[in-house]
Structure formats: structure tokens, C-alpha cells
Amino acid sequence: MATTNIKAVIPAELRKVWDFVLDIENYGNWRSDLSKTEVISDKQFIEYTKDW
């Protein structure tokens, strides 16, 4: 399993950043490695990489 650590300072309210990061259906807007995501349930989702 690959591990990546990236740090950034984001000039925004913590709650807005957290809501943005948790918005699974919009992962493709900031995750350049994904082609799409599929929500299975409230607790499960599938990420499809561009290599798929």
C-alpha cells in the first residue's frame, strides 16, 4: 500500500474545508488521480482511478 503525506495551509474556515473534503461525489474536482466515484451507501463508496 502506498502512503502519501501532503501538507498545505488553506485560508478558509475549517468547517467549509471539512465539508468539501467529505463531498465524495465531487472528489474528481480536486483528486486528479480519479476518473469517478460511486456512492454505495452512507458508509461505503468506490473510487475509480484513471488507470481503470
HELIX and SHEET records of a PDB file:
HELIX    1   1 LEU A   14  VAL A   21  1                                   8    
HELIX    2   2 ILE A   24  ASN A   29  5                                   6    
SHEET    1   A 2 LEU A  34  VAL A  39  0                                        
SHEET    2   A 2 PHE A  45  THR A  49 -1                                        
END                                                                             
